[in-house]
Amino acid sequence: MSGTPAGSRLQVANPPPPPPPEVEEAAEPAAGSLGAPQGANWIGISLAVVSVLLVVIGALMYWNNAKQGKSVLPSRGDGPVFSKRSTSKRIGSKPAAKDDEQDASTAPKTPSTAKSLDDLKVSTITLQRTPGSSLVYAVGTVRNDSDHQRFGVRLELDVFDSGGKRIGPAKDYIAVIEPHKEWRFRALVPFARTVSAKVAKITEQE
């Protein structure tokens, strides 16, 4: 009877079984998983830096091409790419050419030759007596045979008596003679015995 109680005490004093090994194995992946986000962050930062560098390089290339007047956009097909500057010149040159043609068509024509007194042609001079009066006029025409207007034209005549002696001058004046037009002058001769007259000189205002 004394052996039975001793056997029951030995069964109660047995140590507990060791913990299952799965707990340690599960703890290891948990510890390793803490480093994964750090690696992913470095990769994301590297990609962001590369993207920023690409954007900066692309912006610099675009600015350089724009400064040189080159087009950064490819043209259709395989043909040459024309710069924006040359295109703008071609487009802007057409209205300028039209303006030049319009100005040339509306501009007054420039006379082909310079002024000369030789272009003022005097016709034959005759004497006209006023009926019932002693007044005598030397009459004729002066033709402006040029492309210029002639301003302040003054005609001076020498008058002669029957013996061919010069007895005095006769004068007439006109403000303007138009190109290729005639002025009919009528110079008063203050000498009743005048029988002839001829041109002494002709002048114009400069």
ChimeraX commands (.cxc) that place a marker at each C-alpha (Angstrom):
marker #1 position 0.00,0.00,0.00 radius 0.5
marker #1 position 2.88,2.33,0.52 radius 0.5
marker #1 position 4.00,2.07,-3.23 radius 0.5
marker #1 position 0.78,3.49,-4.69 radius 0.5
marker #1 position 1.00,7.03,-3.27 radius 0.5
marker #1 position 4.62,7.35,-4.34 radius 0.5
marker #1 position 3.74,6.52,-7.97 radius 0.5
marker #1 position 0.98,9.12,-8.09 radius 0.5
marker #1 position 3.35,11.87,-6.88 radius 0.5
marker #1 position 5.83,11.16,-9.66 radius 0.5
marker #1 position 3.12,11.67,-12.28 radius 0.5
marker #1 position 2.13,15.08,-10.90 radius 0.5
marker #1 position 5.75,16.37,-10.85 radius 0.5
marker #1 position 6.40,15.79,-14.60 radius 0.5
marker #1 position 7.58,19.03,-16.41 radius 0.5
marker #1 position 5.32,20.65,-19.09 radius 0.5
marker #1 position 6.01,19.82,-22.71 radius 0.5
marker #1 position 8.20,22.25,-24.69 radius 0.5
marker #1 position 6.47,24.90,-26.82 radius 0.5
marker #1 position 5.80,24.06,-30.48 radius 0.5
marker #1 position 8.54,25.16,-32.94 radius 0.5
marker #1 position 6.04,27.04,-35.19 radius 0.5
marker #1 position 6.17,30.10,-32.94 radius 0.5
marker #1 position 9.86,30.81,-33.66 radius 0.5
marker #1 position 9.48,30.17,-37.38 radius 0.5
marker #1 position 6.55,32.58,-37.56 radius 0.5
marker #1 position 8.53,35.24,-35.75 radius 0.5
marker #1 position 11.38,35.18,-38.27 radius 0.5
marker #1 position 9.32,36.34,-41.32 radius 0.5
marker #1 position 7.80,39.07,-39.18 radius 0.5
marker #1 position 11.25,40.38,-38.34 radius 0.5
marker #1 position 12.35,40.15,-41.98 radius 0.5
marker #1 position 9.27,41.96,-43.23 radius 0.5
marker #1 position 10.32,45.14,-41.43 radius 0.5
marker #1 position 13.16,45.74,-43.96 radius 0.5
marker #1 position 10.97,45.42,-47.10 radius 0.5
marker #1 position 9.36,48.88,-46.94 radius 0.5
marker #1 position 12.80,50.50,-46.63 radius 0.5
marker #1 position 14.03,48.87,-49.88 radius 0.5
marker #1 position 10.83,49.86,-51.69 radius 0.5
marker #1 position 11.22,53.46,-50.54 radius 0.5
marker #1 position 14.76,53.70,-51.98 radius 0.5
marker #1 position 13.55,52.35,-55.32 radius 0.5
marker #1 position 10.69,54.88,-55.45 radius 0.5
marker #1 position 13.04,57.76,-54.58 radius 0.5
marker #1 position 15.48,56.67,-57.29 radius 0.5
marker #1 position 12.71,56.53,-59.90 radius 0.5
marker #1 position 11.46,59.96,-58.88 radius 0.5
marker #1 position 14.96,61.47,-59.18 radius 0.5
marker #1 position 15.43,59.90,-62.63 radius 0.5
marker #1 position 12.03,61.25,-63.74 radius 0.5
marker #1 position 12.88,64.75,-62.55 radius 0.5
marker #1 position 16.22,64.62,-64.38 radius 0.5
marker #1 position 14.51,63.52,-67.59 radius 0.5
marker #1 position 12.02,66.36,-67.32 radius 0.5
marker #1 position 14.80,68.90,-66.70 radius 0.5
marker #1 position 16.85,67.58,-69.65 radius 0.5
marker #1 position 13.80,67.66,-71.92 radius 0.5
marker #1 position 13.00,71.23,-70.87 radius 0.5
marker #1 position 16.59,72.33,-71.55 radius 0.5
marker #1 position 16.53,70.74,-75.01 radius 0.5
marker #1 position 13.19,72.40,-75.83 radius 0.5
marker #1 position 14.46,75.80,-74.66 radius 0.5
marker #1 position 17.67,75.43,-76.67 radius 0.5
marker #1 position 15.76,74.47,-79.85 radius 0.5
marker #1 position 13.30,77.32,-79.34 radius 0.5
marker #1 position 16.16,79.78,-78.88 radius 0.5
marker #1 position 17.78,78.63,-82.15 radius 0.5
marker #1 position 14.45,78.87,-83.98 radius 0.5
marker #1 position 14.18,75.16,-84.62 radius 0.5
marker #1 position 10.90,73.31,-84.53 radius 0.5
marker #1 position 10.73,70.58,-81.89 radius 0.5
marker #1 position 7.81,68.86,-83.60 radius 0.5
marker #1 position 8.53,66.46,-86.46 radius 0.5
marker #1 position 6.84,67.16,-89.77 radius 0.5
marker #1 position 4.69,64.66,-91.60 radius 0.5
marker #1 position 6.52,62.16,-93.74 radius 0.5
marker #1 position 10.26,62.03,-94.14 radius 0.5
marker #1 position 10.64,65.55,-95.56 radius 0.5
marker #1 position 12.84,68.24,-93.99 radius 0.5
marker #1 position 11.69,70.03,-90.88 radius 0.5
marker #1 position 11.40,73.79,-91.43 radius 0.5
marker #1 position 12.01,76.18,-88.59 radius 0.5
marker #1 position 9.26,78.44,-87.34 radius 0.5
marker #1 position 11.35,81.53,-88.08 radius 0.5
marker #1 position 11.67,80.75,-91.80 radius 0.5
marker #1 position 7.94,79.96,-92.05 radius 0.5
marker #1 position 7.02,83.28,-90.47 radius 0.5
marker #1 position 9.24,85.13,-92.93 radius 0.5
marker #1 position 7.63,83.48,-95.92 radius 0.5
marker #1 position 4.15,84.20,-94.64 radius 0.5
marker #1 position 4.93,87.79,-93.73 radius 0.5
marker #1 position 6.72,88.58,-96.98 radius 0.5
marker #1 position 3.63,88.28,-99.19 radius 0.5
marker #1 position 1.67,91.23,-97.72 radius 0.5
marker #1 position 4.85,93.33,-97.85 radius 0.5
marker #1 position 5.19,92.62,-101.57 radius 0.5
marker #1 position 1.55,93.60,-102.14 radius 0.5
marker #1 position 2.07,96.84,-100.21 radius 0.5
marker #1 position 5.12,97.67,-102.34 radius 0.5
marker #1 position 3.18,97.04,-105.54 radius 0.5
marker #1 position 0.28,99.16,-104.32 radius 0.5
marker #1 position 2.57,102.01,-103.32 radius 0.5
marker #1 position 4.32,101.85,-106.69 radius 0.5
marker #1 position 0.98,102.00,-108.55 radius 0.5
marker #1 position -0.35,104.96,-106.53 radius 0.5
marker #1 position 2.91,106.94,-106.38 radius 0.5
marker #1 position 3.11,109.93,-108.71 radius 0.5
marker #1 position 5.25,109.43,-111.76 radius 0.5
marker #1 position 8.65,111.07,-111.62 radius 0.5
marker #1 position 9.47,113.22,-114.66 radius 0.5
marker #1 position 12.00,111.55,-116.90 radius 0.5
marker #1 position 14.16,114.65,-117.47 radius 0.5
marker #1 position 15.23,117.71,-115.49 radius 0.5
marker #1 position 13.78,121.17,-116.03 radius 0.5
marker #1 position 15.23,123.30,-118.80 radius 0.5
marker #1 position 14.29,126.69,-120.24 radius 0.5
marker #1 position 14.71,125.16,-123.67 radius 0.5
marker #1 position 11.48,123.25,-123.01 radius 0.5
marker #1 position 9.55,126.57,-123.04 radius 0.5
marker #1 position 8.84,127.01,-126.74 radius 0.5
marker #1 position 7.77,130.51,-127.93 radius 0.5
marker #1 position 5.70,130.79,-131.07 radius 0.5
marker #1 position 5.79,133.54,-133.66 radius 0.5
marker #1 position 4.99,136.95,-132.15 radius 0.5
marker #1 position 2.46,139.24,-133.79 radius 0.5
marker #1 position 1.29,142.75,-132.98 radius 0.5
marker #1 position -2.39,143.45,-132.35 radius 0.5
marker #1 position -3.76,146.99,-132.24 radius 0.5
marker #1 position -6.88,147.76,-130.30 radius 0.5
marker #1 position -9.55,149.38,-132.53 radius 0.5
marker #1 position -10.21,153.01,-131.57 radius 0.5
marker #1 position -7.14,153.10,-129.34 radius 0.5
marker #1 position -3.40,153.52,-129.59 radius 0.5
marker #1 position -2.75,150.41,-127.48 radius 0.5
marker #1 position -0.66,147.70,-129.09 radius 0.5
marker #1 position -0.15,144.15,-127.78 radius 0.5
marker #1 position 2.46,141.59,-128.68 radius 0.5
marker #1 position 0.71,138.22,-128.67 radius 0.5
marker #1 position 1.79,134.61,-129.08 radius 0.5
marker #1 position 2.07,131.33,-127.15 radius 0.5
marker #1 position 4.60,129.69,-124.85 radius 0.5
marker #1 position 4.36,125.90,-124.79 radius 0.5
marker #1 position 5.64,123.87,-121.82 radius 0.5
marker #1 position 7.15,120.98,-123.73 radius 0.5
marker #1 position 8.17,118.99,-120.61 radius 0.5
marker #1 position 6.78,116.72,-117.88 radius 0.5
marker #1 position 7.19,119.43,-115.21 radius 0.5
marker #1 position 4.94,122.20,-114.01 radius 0.5
marker #1 position 6.58,125.57,-114.68 radius 0.5
marker #1 position 5.99,128.21,-112.02 radius 0.5
marker #1 position 6.35,131.99,-112.24 radius 0.5
marker #1 position 7.15,132.14,-115.96 radius 0.5
marker #1 position 8.13,135.65,-117.06 radius 0.5
marker #1 position 8.48,136.65,-120.72 radius 0.5
marker #1 position 10.39,139.75,-121.81 radius 0.5
marker #1 position 10.30,141.04,-125.40 radius 0.5
marker #1 position 12.31,143.57,-127.35 radius 0.5
marker #1 position 10.21,145.82,-129.62 radius 0.5
marker #1 position 11.50,147.65,-132.70 radius 0.5
marker #1 position 10.38,150.53,-134.92 radius 0.5
marker #1 position 10.23,150.57,-138.70 radius 0.5
marker #1 position 13.94,151.30,-138.95 radius 0.5
marker #1 position 14.79,148.18,-136.89 radius 0.5
marker #1 position 15.76,150.24,-133.85 radius 0.5
marker #1 position 14.97,148.83,-130.44 radius 0.5
marker #1 position 12.65,151.28,-128.74 radius 0.5
marker #1 position 11.85,149.41,-125.53 radius 0.5
marker #1 position 10.73,146.20,-123.79 radius 0.5
marker #1 position 7.37,144.53,-123.38 radius 0.5
marker #1 position 6.65,142.03,-120.61 radius 0.5
marker #1 position 4.08,139.46,-119.53 radius 0.5
marker #1 position 3.81,136.93,-116.67 radius 0.5
marker #1 position 1.93,133.75,-115.70 radius 0.5
marker #1 position 1.87,131.90,-112.39 radius 0.5
marker #1 position 2.00,128.32,-113.71 radius 0.5
marker #1 position 2.07,126.38,-116.99 radius 0.5
marker #1 position 1.00,122.76,-116.79 radius 0.5
marker #1 position 3.06,120.02,-118.51 radius 0.5
marker #1 position 2.55,119.94,-122.29 radius 0.5
marker #1 position 0.18,122.94,-122.14 radius 0.5
marker #1 position 0.36,126.36,-123.79 radius 0.5
marker #1 position 0.21,129.85,-122.33 radius 0.5
marker #1 position -1.16,132.52,-124.64 radius 0.5
marker #1 position 0.64,135.69,-123.62 radius 0.5
marker #1 position -0.47,139.26,-124.40 radius 0.5
marker #1 position 2.25,141.80,-123.62 radius 0.5
marker #1 position 1.34,145.47,-123.71 radius 0.5
marker #1 position 3.61,147.52,-125.99 radius 0.5
marker #1 position 3.69,151.17,-124.82 radius 0.5
marker #1 position 5.11,152.49,-128.09 radius 0.5
marker #1 position 2.73,153.31,-130.94 radius 0.5
marker #1 position 5.44,153.19,-133.60 radius 0.5
marker #1 position 6.34,149.55,-132.83 radius 0.5
marker #1 position 6.32,147.36,-135.91 radius 0.5
marker #1 position 7.97,144.13,-134.66 radius 0.5
marker #1 position 8.96,142.25,-131.49 radius 0.5
marker #1 position 11.11,139.30,-130.56 radius 0.5
marker #1 position 11.96,137.36,-127.40 radius 0.5
marker #1 position 14.63,138.98,-125.24 radius 0.5
marker #1 position 14.56,136.40,-122.42 radius 0.5
marker #1 position 12.29,134.01,-120.62 radius 0.5
marker #1 position 12.68,133.07,-116.96 radius 0.5
marker #1 position 10.88,131.05,-114.33 radius 0.5
marker #1 position 10.72,130.98,-110.57 radius 0.5
marker #1 position 12.96,128.36,-108.97 radius 0.5
marker link #1:1,2 radius 0.2
marker link #1:2,3 radius 0.2
marker link #1:3,4 radius 0.2
marker link #1:4,5 radius 0.2
marker link #1:5,6 radius 0.2
marker link #1:6,7 radius 0.2
marker link #1:7,8 radius 0.2
marker link #1:8,9 radius 0.2
marker link #1:9,10 radius 0.2
marker link #1:10,11 radius 0.2
marker link #1:11,12 radius 0.2
marker link #1:12,13 radius 0.2
marker link #1:13,14 radius 0.2
marker link #1:14,15 radius 0.2
marker link #1:15,16 radius 0.2
marker link #1:16,17 radius 0.2
marker link #1:17,18 radius 0.2
marker link #1:18,19 radius 0.2
marker link #1:19,20 radius 0.2
marker link #1:20,21 radius 0.2
marker link #1:21,22 radius 0.2
marker link #1:22,23 radius 0.2
marker link #1:23,24 radius 0.2
marker link #1:24,25 radius 0.2
marker link #1:25,26 radius 0.2
marker link #1:26,27 radius 0.2
marker link #1:27,28 radius 0.2
marker link #1:28,29 radius 0.2
marker link #1:29,30 radius 0.2
marker link #1:30,31 radius 0.2
marker link #1:31,32 radius 0.2
marker link #1:32,33 radius 0.2
marker link #1:33,34 radius 0.2
marker link #1:34,35 radius 0.2
marker link #1:35,36 radius 0.2
marker link #1:36,37 radius 0.2
marker link #1:37,38 radius 0.2
marker link #1:38,39 radius 0.2
marker link #1:39,40 radius 0.2
marker link #1:40,41 radius 0.2
marker link #1:41,42 radius 0.2
marker link #1:42,43 radius 0.2
marker link #1:43,44 radius 0.2
marker link #1:44,45 radius 0.2
marker link #1:45,46 radius 0.2
marker link #1:46,47 radius 0.2
marker link #1:47,48 radius 0.2
marker link #1:48,49 radius 0.2
marker link #1:49,50 radius 0.2
marker link #1:50,51 radius 0.2
marker link #1:51,52 radius 0.2
marker link #1:52,53 radius 0.2
marker link #1:53,54 radius 0.2
marker link #1:54,55 radius 0.2
marker link #1:55,56 radius 0.2
marker link #1:56,57 radius 0.2
marker link #1:57,58 radius 0.2
marker link #1:58,59 radius 0.2
marker link #1:59,60 radius 0.2
marker link #1:60,61 radius 0.2
marker link #1:61,62 radius 0.2
marker link #1:62,63 radius 0.2
marker link #1:63,64 radius 0.2
marker link #1:64,65 radius 0.2
marker link #1:65,66 radius 0.2
marker link #1:66,67 radius 0.2
marker link #1:67,68 radius 0.2
marker link #1:68,69 radius 0.2
marker link #1:69,70 radius 0.2
marker link #1:70,71 radius 0.2
marker link #1:71,72 radius 0.2
marker link #1:72,73 radius 0.2
marker link #1:73,74 radius 0.2
marker link #1:74,75 radius 0.2
marker link #1:75,76 radius 0.2
marker link #1:76,77 radius 0.2
marker link #1:77,78 radius 0.2
marker link #1:78,79 radius 0.2
marker link #1:79,80 radius 0.2
marker link #1:80,81 radius 0.2
marker link #1:81,82 radius 0.2
marker link #1:82,83 radius 0.2
marker link #1:83,84 radius 0.2
marker link #1:84,85 radius 0.2
marker link #1:85,86 radius 0.2
marker link #1:86,87 radius 0.2
marker link #1:87,88 radius 0.2
marker link #1:88,89 radius 0.2
marker link #1:89,90 radius 0.2
marker link #1:90,91 radius 0.2
marker link #1:91,92 radius 0.2
marker link #1:92,93 radius 0.2
marker link #1:93,94 radius 0.2
marker link #1:94,95 radius 0.2
marker link #1:95,96 radius 0.2
marker link #1:96,97 radius 0.2
marker link #1:97,98 radius 0.2
marker link #1:98,99 radius 0.2
marker link #1:99,100 radius 0.2
marker link #1:100,101 radius 0.2
marker link #1:101,102 radius 0.2
marker link #1:102,103 radius 0.2
marker link #1:103,104 radius 0.2
marker link #1:104,105 radius 0.2
marker link #1:105,106 radius 0.2
marker link #1:106,107 radius 0.2
marker link #1:107,108 radius 0.2
marker link #1:108,109 radius 0.2
marker link #1:109,110 radius 0.2
marker link #1:110,111 radius 0.2
marker link #1:111,112 radius 0.2
marker link #1:112,113 radius 0.2
marker link #1:113,114 radius 0.2
marker link #1:114,115 radius 0.2
marker link #1:115,116 radius 0.2
marker link #1:116,117 radius 0.2
marker link #1:117,118 radius 0.2
marker link #1:118,119 radius 0.2
marker link #1:119,120 radius 0.2
marker link #1:120,121 radius 0.2
marker link #1:121,122 radius 0.2
marker link #1:122,123 radius 0.2
marker link #1:123,124 radius 0.2
marker link #1:124,125 radius 0.2
marker link #1:125,126 radius 0.2
marker link #1:126,127 radius 0.2
marker link #1:127,128 radius 0.2
marker link #1:128,129 radius 0.2
marker link #1:129,130 radius 0.2
marker link #1:130,131 radius 0.2
marker link #1:131,132 radius 0.2
marker link #1:132,133 radius 0.2
marker link #1:133,134 radius 0.2
marker link #1:134,135 radius 0.2
marker link #1:135,136 radius 0.2
marker link #1:136,137 radius 0.2
marker link #1:137,138 radius 0.2
marker link #1:138,139 radius 0.2
marker link #1:139,140 radius 0.2
marker link #1:140,141 radius 0.2
marker link #1:141,142 radius 0.2
marker link #1:142,143 radius 0.2
marker link #1:143,144 radius 0.2
marker link #1:144,145 radius 0.2
marker link #1:145,146 radius 0.2
marker link #1:146,147 radius 0.2
marker link #1:147,148 radius 0.2
marker link #1:148,149 radius 0.2
marker link #1:149,150 radius 0.2
marker link #1:150,151 radius 0.2
marker link #1:151,152 radius 0.2
marker link #1:152,153 radius 0.2
marker link #1:153,154 radius 0.2
marker link #1:154,155 radius 0.2
marker link #1:155,156 radius 0.2
marker link #1:156,157 radius 0.2
marker link #1:157,158 radius 0.2
marker link #1:158,159 radius 0.2
marker link #1:159,160 radius 0.2
marker link #1:160,161 radius 0.2
marker link #1:161,162 radius 0.2
marker link #1:162,163 radius 0.2
marker link #1:163,164 radius 0.2
marker link #1:164,165 radius 0.2
marker link #1:165,166 radius 0.2
marker link #1:166,167 radius 0.2
marker link #1:167,168 radius 0.2
marker link #1:168,169 radius 0.2
marker link #1:169,170 radius 0.2
marker link #1:170,171 radius 0.2
marker link #1:171,172 radius 0.2
marker link #1:172,173 radius 0.2
marker link #1:173,174 radius 0.2
marker link #1:174,175 radius 0.2
marker link #1:175,176 radius 0.2
marker link #1:176,177 radius 0.2
marker link #1:177,178 radius 0.2
marker link #1:178,179 radius 0.2
marker link #1:179,180 radius 0.2
marker link #1:180,181 radius 0.2
marker link #1:181,182 radius 0.2
marker link #1:182,183 radius 0.2
marker link #1:183,184 radius 0.2
marker link #1:184,185 radius 0.2
marker link #1:185,186 radius 0.2
marker link #1:186,187 radius 0.2
marker link #1:187,188 radius 0.2
marker link #1:188,189 radius 0.2
marker link #1:189,190 radius 0.2
marker link #1:190,191 radius 0.2
marker link #1:191,192 radius 0.2
marker link #1:192,193 radius 0.2
marker link #1:193,194 radius 0.2
marker link #1:194,195 radius 0.2
marker link #1:195,196 radius 0.2
marker link #1:196,197 radius 0.2
marker link #1:197,198 radius 0.2
marker link #1:198,199 radius 0.2
marker link #1:199,200 radius 0.2
marker link #1:200,201 radius 0.2
marker link #1:201,202 radius 0.2
marker link #1:202,203 radius 0.2
marker link #1:203,204 radius 0.2
marker link #1:204,205 radius 0.2
marker link #1:205,206 radius 0.2
view
